[in-house]
Amino acid sequence: MKKNLIISLLLIIGLAPKGRAQINEDKLGAWYMYFYNTTIKKGPWGVQGDIQYRNFNLMGDLEQLLLRSGITYKPQNANIKFTLGYGHITTGTYGNNESTTQESRIYQEALYPVKFGERFFTNHRFRYEQRFVEGQDFRTRYRYNLFLNIPINQKTMDKNTLYLALYNEFFVNGERNIGNNKKVELFDRNRLYAALGFYIQKQLKVQLGVMTQTTNAVEKNQLQLSIHHNIQ
């Protein structure tokens, strides 16, 4: 009797549906990104946005497809830019599972550049997000990113400039209860990034580097290739 019970339990365990595959932290992922911005008739108003194709591996295993754009406003005689925007995010599942989750996101941000000395160009970005994630209650998130660009072969950030690009971004959740008796931590994630960049021309630059993303559950490295386009 006991033997039959043990065999039955083993069969049930063996036939039970498997949970989501664990992310392989040792496998390098890759994000391919295009950022754009422009001003309207050289006035205070403009448009900026980005398209990001993120993979759990170098190509093909979709982590996220992110489409985002916003209206910008830069007050006269003030070195700050404000943005109100919207993003749509399709999030994939690690491994062979092709299921996806959809998210709509509204965001507001302020970008404040500060230069130190002759070669240290920083940007401070504060972003507040309102998130509508499929299968979850309404969520918010706070983000702060410190960017640092350091030109290598010349002092200006201009055509033919080779530069070092660094940033660190910290994410904090607003609402922690997300529905269905699920709860997230106050700390959402941190992103630490280092890359080499090159100005092809004043309005166009490219960067290649590695970003380490750390959450409470995972720490994973992502190759990042990005194009930054200032449309005139």
Buried (B, 14 or more C-beta within 10 A) or exposed (E): EEEEEEEEEEEEEEEEEEEEEEBBEEEBBBBBBBBBBBBEEEEBEBBBBBBBBBBBBEEEBBBBBBEBBBBBEBEEEEEEBBBEBBBEBBBBBBBEEEEBBEBEBBBBBEBEBEEEEEBEBBBBBEBBBBBEBEEBEEBEBBBEBEBBBBBEEBEEBEBEBEBBBBBBBBBBBBBEEBEEEEEBEEEBBBBBBBBEBBBBEBBBBBBEBBBBBEBEEEEBBBBBBBBBBBEE
